[in-house]
Amino acid sequence: MSSDKDLLQSDKRARKDALDVHRSFIVQAPAGSGKTELLIQRYLCLLATVDNPEEVLAISFTRKAATEMRLRVVQALQNAAQAVVAKEAHEQITADAALAVLRRDREADWSLMANPKRMKILTLDSLNASIARMQPLTMGATSSNAAVDMNAMHVLYRKAAAATLDFVGEPGYGGKAIETVLLHLDNNTGSYVEYLSKMLMTRDQWLPFISSGDLSAEAAAALRERFEGNLLRVVCDHLENLHAGAPTEAIGEIFFLADYAAGNLVADGNTDHPISSLMGIKELPGVSAESQKLWQALAELLLRKDGGIRKQLDMRIGFPPGNKDVKQRMSDLLESLESTPMFVQYLHASRGLPPTRYTDEQWSVLVSLFQLLPIAAAELSRLSSARGLTDYVEIGISAGDALGDADQPGDVALLLDYQVRHILVDEMQDTSKAQYRMLEALTGGWQKGDGRTLFCVGDPMQSIYRFRNAEVAQFLLARENGIGSIELEPLLLRQNFRSGEFLVHWFNTVFPIVLSDFDNPANGAVSYSESVPVEKLIGQGEFHLYPVLGSDRNDEAQQSFSIIQKTLADHPDDDMAVLVRGRSQLPELLQKLRDAGIAYEAIDIDRLTDLPEIIDVLALTRAFAHLGDRLAWLGLLRSPWVGLTWSDMHYLVLGVPHANVLECLTDDERVSKLSRQGQQSVEKFLALIDPHLKADRSTELHNRVEAAWFDLGGPGLLRDAGAVENVYRYFEILASLETGGTLLDFAELQNQLDSEHVSTNAAARLQIMTMHKAKGLQFDHVLLHGLGRSPRPRTPAVLSWFDLPDTQGGEEKIISPVGRRDDLTRDSLHQFIEKTEQAKDAHETGRLLYVACTRAKKSLHLVGNARLSKNLDRLLKPVSSTLLSLLWPAVENQYEDVFKDYTAPPDDSDQGDSIWIQPVLRRFETQWTLPELAALPGQPDLAGEEEAGAYKVDYYWVGVDARLAGTVVHRWLQLAADGKATLDKATLNDLRPASKRWLRELGAGDSSIGAICDRVVSALEGVVGDEKGRWLLQADGFAELALSAYVNGKIQSIVIDRVCIDEDGTHWIVDYKTSTHEGGNLDAFLQAESDRYRGQLSKYARIYADYSGAAIRCALYFPLLREFVEVDV
């Protein structure tokens, strides 16, 4: 282990080298190492050397990271222009680089501060989209107007997969291929659609191999040779590593003992035993596929089934009783293997090496699959084009086609090659194979010494996005071999600016155990790199472990609750985060926090489907879509809108278990048996819902449900603004899925609700989120809760494959046979791939723990249950899939110390019957009615609306069409401000086709699309016909600017419609409002709107000011009214 002084010197050299603009680097930047500032410094240094700012391209993987980098660059330039004095040495480096850029800016007349869009700081997705747009549509480019809506695309993946079933029975290779695959899956169409839709999500990975489904016999044979060659390479590469790692000093002893054991087994007649094949061994097995069985025989001799080194010697492995000297030699050999862990790992893994050939039956089914996949991709293309949709995979494919490759670059690649001289890549550890190929294409024409540079920054220890197809192997291979023809010098940062000294030293002690001993691109293993705390954090940082014994979740929740309560009380000015691996670990803890009145913000924790406001409206939807849905109608009767008691429910449906509930509600005799309150509730419910049941069934379902929800009093049940947003989102999802006034696939609606997670909106010092969500964030105090819990087990895929690490940048895969899950558990190739995937997942789990722990600045608290034996007399090791199991070597002793004093809780099973508590029934009072909408400040009384000429408030639940029009207007104004669309009065009607397509995506019904389009065009006419409107489109600034910041102790994210910079350098924050107003008293309306949105604009101004430091004014703009209203904040 290096000394802190050595690490600091190494860090200082690395940071200095990173700013050498003539060299290309790949930088490993561990947690808290100041990666973003180093990126900004490098970016500024490069800007000072180029002729045009567009020659420097910075790429990030998230919009938030790209926006943060852009604004921090702008802030650095502004600070330099205002001669702000730097307080730290690293701030001075940034300031000097910014001053150099300002000098270059004046020399070249860039006017960067007035034209910040000239700084090319982009997300990879937006770069892909811009590249795809450069390619003519005739060459296969994605339409620039296609919308990315992943929820809608997941529906299309399944529809495209199911659509291929229409080809069954059709002549040609397609129909026969589908029949073959289906037959191999026992005609299980569910499995067929499931794995085909999953493959469509990753089609960029396999389309290059099988772009045409019509495989000739010669092409199929060549493909088989290629895949089987890959299998042979996997086996031989593994055996070469095994051969090279064999302990040379022990080889002679291995030969003697192997021959001894084999001879005993043969003499005993056990010639079929694997070890018997080692008889007469005089040299190590070779590295060819034929040597597999000999290596596996050695593994049988030296290792247990689980991969551990043998302890017990007996006749089962060729060591009969007696001959103590030979047994002692064997014991000594086995003990010496403890010092060769890599050899032991490789030897054990040799047992699971795959076969090097497919059977003819397996290959026949794979060829059918290869013929089927392009058909599915074509169906997806047809469906997505018809709906004006696309996904990031398609955009990436189009960008890749436009770029070509290093050997045959496309016209777009040649154009970019001319424009771009320097590329910076952030979060390099999160690249997928497709994104890595794009970097190769972008730099394909670069030559050594031509002055162009590539600068990649990331941290393989923080690579945790395999579920997004990110592979840490890309970073490891780039560090080892460069990218394409570009050699990258590796740099490693060592300073940790975030965590206190004692935390950093705990990381340095524990994570070499948690992570791997060495890097291995093949299975995603990453070794740990030490860090050193900065001087100002010396003597700071606390680590606390809280062992919890047993499996009672309430005990664990109580422990975490106590820590939270104490930490918040002891540190009133600090923030705190609770991080969990999965959302299912939180219910008990959240309930305790709610009971205690402790405010918290939960980030993407609750599923839409679990929220009470959604449960009720979902039941209403199901009831409207199918009047015979008994469960949905019964759910409505228990909802707050009716609130029948269980007794009333019983009498209502007594004796008619299959009857239509709606018929029961209209049966006077049955209703008369209900309680008085029950009768009143039913009467009121029927009166409110009857008009909506009789409404035209061709009317959009979401509109009918929304109207009924409103009349029943739905808005009166919403507890806060977050609940309003949740219902709003529900209606958007419902609108996107319905067809012809009904919902054909409720399972798809349920799937989308299950996958949609929402956040609470409470302003709180305590934040709760998953460990994945916490990446990139930092908190004063961090609590890891539920470390002893196992995640949901991995579901084996029906079809699986993985990429082979290739030092030459090639593209190779191995792919498993297709089959039923039961069959695949016995297939050695499929099992090899699955075990490799499990190993990658296990290594990523260690990295996830590293990410979670390193969020802490001042203190880190770990809470996890350890299992006990059935008799409560032994402490058991944690399950291997838990985070606690990774920490166990470091924390086992502390758990043992707690266990010594452990007293089993008393058995209360004989304490008598438990007491049943009547649940609280939440419902409206029978006399309750929906209140009138309250007047806003400065707004005339709505009761006298006609006389006073007052306006009507456009709430979203009574203004669906207005809301949709506003969404489309915002989209056009953003495109115009970004220079991607031209708005002028003569051509506004040409925008109708795209507007209609967007409206259909948003769920607008055909009957209302024409009127909504009229409103859109009217609003845009207002903009282009108004001097202020034209200024908003043409001024420098930003459109749809997404920002995040800490506000009142929590992270808040905003999107500003428009930021315009006037001639005086004032930054105007403008919010578009597509509200209309009929009648007089316009001034009162505008004043009311100003009052209504003042708080929102004030928040926008505070957050934007933190980023820009500019003079700020705020305004509302009403395109339909051609009114620009400044709002004092």
Phi, psi and omega in degrees: 000129181287155177283159178301325180296316179297319180295320179296318178295319178298319180296317181298318179295319182296317181293325178292314179299323185299340182264008174281107189282003180258358184236155178256140186224158162235122189248127170268119184240094180299171182305132175078013187269005178078038183299315185296319180295322178297319177301314181296318179298315179297317181299314180296318179299321179290319180303325183289353185247352189258166178280326181223141182297337180292349180285347179250120182245121177250130184240130173235171184259349179230149178298322181298316181293320180294318179295317180299316181295316180300313183291327177289328175295313178301317180298319179297319179294319179295318178299319180294319180295328182265006178057040176293131184280128178286141181262335182238160182298319181291330176292327179293322178298317178297317181297318179297318179295321179294321177298321178297322178294318179298322177296316179294325179299317179291318181299316186265359179057049180282324187056051184299322183293329177273342181230062184296342180291349176289343176278114185275084176243105193231158166280158179296324179295318180291326175296316177303314182297318181292324177292317180299323181291338179288339183273134179300146178302328180294342178265008176098016181290153174286139178302134181292343180267356180294138183263144175265111178225097188292330176298314179293325180293326178297327174295318183291327177303314181290322180294320179295318178298315180294327182296334179294338179295340178294343181275352180300130180089351179281147177292160179101172185293331184296308181300317181294321180296316181296318179299319181297313181295316179299316181299321180291340178259022181056035180056029177275094183294334178298311177297321180301308182294323182300307186279334176291321178293324177294324179290330177294329178294336183239033186295338178295341182276334183243343179300323179301335181277327189225054185298331176245131183281346184275079182281121173286167180299320180293318180294320179295320179294321179294321179293321178297317179299322181293313181292320179290330173296324177294320177298316180297321179297319179300314182295312184292321177300319180295315182293328176295317177296321179295315180297317182292332183269000181297137181290104187301325182290344183251002187297316181300319179294323178298317180298313182300311184289326177294317179295321178298311182295318181295319180299319179296320180293318179294317179298331179275003180083009183265061185284345179275352180293137182306323184293334182299338180289350181272002182298127179081012182298131181232354178209160179297145175303156182282195183244014177270166182299330181293343182272357184307312187295326179292318177297320179294328176293320176297321177298321179296325181287318191262338189236153171285174179298328183274003179096353176285158180286138183300147174242324186262133179241124178207184186294341180297338176239020173095019179238091181287170176303151180092190178050060184297329182298315181294319179297323179294320177298320179294320179296320178296320179298313181298322178295324180292336179291344178299336182270004179233064185299326180294317178299317180297317180298312180295322180295316178296319182294337180297338178294333184255014180297146185280164170293158183261005179219148170275149169288159180300323180294316179300316182292323179300318180289323178295320177298320177297321178295317179298328177285331182281322188301315177298330176296316178297319179296321178294321178296320178296318179298318179296313182293318182290323178296319181297332182258002181066033183244162172205178174227172184293333176297313181295319178298319178295321178297315179298318178296319178297319177297321180293324183281330187072211177227183185297325181282324180229075181293145177279174181300322180295318179298320179294323178295314179294325179300325178286324186276320191260127179248338182220136178233133173244135181237120178267155177052048184299334181291348182261015180285142171268173179299318181296320180291325177296319177299323180296318177299321177298319180292320181296329184252012186299327183269003183285146179237150179298131178086004181273005175090356180266148186225152174237132184229110182248134180232138177182186179215106180301336178290347179246022178277106187225023186240045177298330180293347173255018178074013175286137179231122182296340179303328181298319179294313183298319180289323178295321178294325183278320191238358184081185178238118185060234181268003185266123175274131181250123177282127180281135174233150181228119177276147186238333185285141174247110182273356188261306192264148178295163186307312186290331174291315180299319179292326175294318176302315183294335179276319189272318190284340167298334177280318184291315182273182187279164176283339184207158177281141178213101181300333184294322181240011175077017179285139180227135178271164183272143175244127183293152173235168179225137181287153176283161189301321185290348180256007176297135179084003181247168177099132180229141174238134179225133176246135182236090179294133175240129184257141180093177187252014181285115182293331180293324176298316180295316179297320180295321179297313180295320179300317181297320179296315180299313182301314182290317183296315180295324180288321183284336185230073188295343181258001184258160173256168184211147177231139170254121182246136179228158178285324181217153184296334183293349181275359191257337191309314183295319180291316180298323180295320179294321178294318178296316181299326182272357180071025178273119183287141177211156173249119179260119185268112177050047182260311185281135171281142177307319187294343182265353186277140185300321181294332180276324178303316182291315183287332175292319176298320178297319179298313181297320180296320180289322182287332181214103184298342180266008179285092187299316183296320180296316180294321177296323177297321177298322182290339175267350182291165180299341181290334180238304174069043177291144175286166178298325179297314178296320179299319181298311182293329184293321185246015182300128174081358180229071187296342182244008184286154175292124184296325180297324177293322177298322181293335180260008177270104185302322182296318180292315183296329181294340180277353180281165175297164181301315180295322178299317179298317180295320181294318180295316180300315180293318181300312181297321181296324182282325188267340185303314181300328182282329176290330181270358181293160180304121184290346177280347176296144183307135183301317184294328177290319179294316180295318181298317180295318179294318178302318180294313182295326179289346179104020181309313180300333180290347180264351185283123190279335182198181182297329178297320179295323176300313180297324181296315179294319177305312181295323179300314181293328175296315179296314180300316181297325182287342186255341186282155179220126176059037176080010178213175181244115185277334186229091179292332179298323180292321175299315180297319179298317181293321178294323179294324185274348181270119179248145185234162180249154170281161183249014183291137174278109188214152176284340182261123178242143183232128183200171175282162180296325178297319180294335185280348182300133181089354180254170175213150184218152177299315183228138183231133176241122174263116186252141174079032183295339181268004183273141176274142176283172175299133182296148179292132177271119180299139180282152174288330177223136180217157179203165170209158180280145175269127174302129185229114182291343181266004179079011180286179185234099182228151181220161160239144187230141183276164172295163176263142177177178176292152182300322181297321179290322186291336178295342179256000182268122187292325179292315179297320179294324176298315180294317180298319180293324176296318178296320178296321178295319178297318179297319182296317178295321179293328177299319176299320179291326177298320177296321177298314179301314183297313183293324186277007172284343189280135176262314187249320181211149179232130182236128181246129179230128179200143178280136170251139184284152174242158177294168183302324180271005178062025183250001179219144174271125183263152175293146178297154175300141189297338182275359183270158175293328179297327180296327178292326181274349191306315179303332182269337188240358185304318183298323180292323176293321179297320179297320179291323182294328180301328181260012185285134173239125182298139178295150181297146177280112183258020182291341181253024184274013180096178182291141176287158181268125178273131181253128179299123179294151179281128179262117181269123180202161175288150167297148183302326184275358185293138173227157181294125183288159175294151177295133183285147177286141177277162177304132179080002182260134177298159178300127182296335181297329180258037188300314184295316183290320185275349183069027183287164182265164178261128180292132187263070178293149186296330184281351174241009181221054183300314182296319179297321180296317180294319178299317179299320180298315182290320177300315177304318183296316179295319181294324176295313180299320180294316180296328179277000180078016183260357177210147179250126179249116169216157191300326185289336187243011183299324180294341177290346180277352185299315182302313179295321179298318180296319179297317178297320181296323177296320177300325182278357175097012179291142178280152182302328184290338184250353186298319182299314180294321180295319178299321177302318181294321179298310182297320178299317179296318180291325174299320177300321181292307186288340179268004184239135182300317178294322179298317179295324177297320179299325180283327191260340186292155174292154178147214185226152174238139180049054184280116180266126181226154174226146181198163172279124176229120181054042174083011177218160177280127175236141178245138180227161171230115181271127182303311185206136169241119180244137180253117183275182185296335180275000182084006176285137179263117180264122173267117186240130177251123179282139176229116182268022175296151174243173183208124178251143177093193184270196178059043179298321181301319179296319178299312182294323178294319179297319179295321178298314179297321184295322187255007182299316181298318180296313180295326178297318178295317178303315183296317181297315182292316181295323180298324179298327180277316191264326185068014184270166171288132190234139169228156185236152180204158168252143176234128182249096184297326180289337180255350184055046181240129176246114188241115176287140181240122178285130181234000000 
